[in-house]
């Protein structure tokens, strides 16, 4: 099995696992707030000069950080054609592991929670 086939197999398996976990763990509770057209969390009839929550900026920075790291992984399919694809896949696995550990840490610390 060549490297490209292995990468396709791993990415397909990982995508399938994540989709199944999403459907299995999703909490679907509709209420009046979720059904309203305003998703920003502010009262649409109130003042437009309300300050943003610091948590909004924290989530935005976390999104940019993880988005940037994933953008660094985009050249991976072409990098597997190098002289040593094993080292490329090893460094990629290390990077994904570090990203996962960072996400778990932020989740445990409550950095992704809006309610206090």
N, C-alpha and C positions, 0 to 999 in steps of 0.2 A: 504494500500500500504506500503510495508516494505521499509526500508532505501535503500537497494541496488537497488530496482526498481526505487525509486525516484532519486537516483544518476544517473542511466542509462538514465532515462527520461530527466533529466536536462542536462547531457552531450550531449545527442543526439540533444536536442533542441538548445543548445548553438552552437554546431558544425554546424548544419544546418543554423542557423542565420548568423554565421560568413562566411560560404561559399557563401550564397546568397549576403551578403554585399560585399564580395570580387568581385564577378562577376558584381555587380551593380556599385561599385565605382572604379573599375579598369580603369586605363588610358592606353589604348593600342595605342601607337604611335611608330611605327617602323621607325628608321632612320639608316644611315650608321654606326654610332657608336654602336648602340645596336645590329646590325647584325654582327659586327666584332667578331672574336674569342677571343680577348683579353678583359677580363672583369675587370682587375685590375685598369684601368684608366691611366696607363702609356703608353708612346709611346714604342712599342716593338723594335724599331730600335735605340732608344736612349741609354743613359748610364744606367747601372743597379745600379748606386750609388746615385740615386735620393732620397732625404729624404721623409719619409712618412708624411702625413698630421696628425695633432693632432686630427682632426675629426675622422680619421680611428681608433685611439686608444680609443676615446670616445665611438664610436659605439661598438667597441670590448668589452670594459668594461661594457657597458650597456647590451650587449648580455649575458655576463657571469653572471651579476647580476640577470637578469630575468631568465636565464636558471637555476641558482642555486635555486632561489625561487620556480620555477616549480618543480625541483627535490625534494624539501621539501614537495610538495603536493602529491608525488607518493604514500606514505603509506595511503592515505585517504581512499581507499576502505576497507582496513583491519581495519582502525581505527573506522569505523562505527559499528563494532561489539563490541565495548567497552560498558561499563555500561551506559554511557550517550552520545549517538550519536548526540544529539541535540547540546551539547556544542562543539563537534568536528566540526560539520557543521557550527556553528556560527563562530568559530575561522578561519575556512577555508574561509568563506565568507568575513571576515574582511581582511584576507591576500590577497585575490584576489582583493578586493576593493582597498587596499593600492597599490598593483601592478598596477592596472588600473589607479589610480590617479597619480602615479609616471610616468607612460608612457605618460599620457596626459600632465603632467607638462613638460616633456622633449620635447614633440612634440610642445607645445606652445612656449617654450624657443628657439626652433630651433636647438636642439641638434641632431636631426636626419636628418637634411638637409645637403647635400654635397655642394651645391652652396651657395656662400656668396653674 
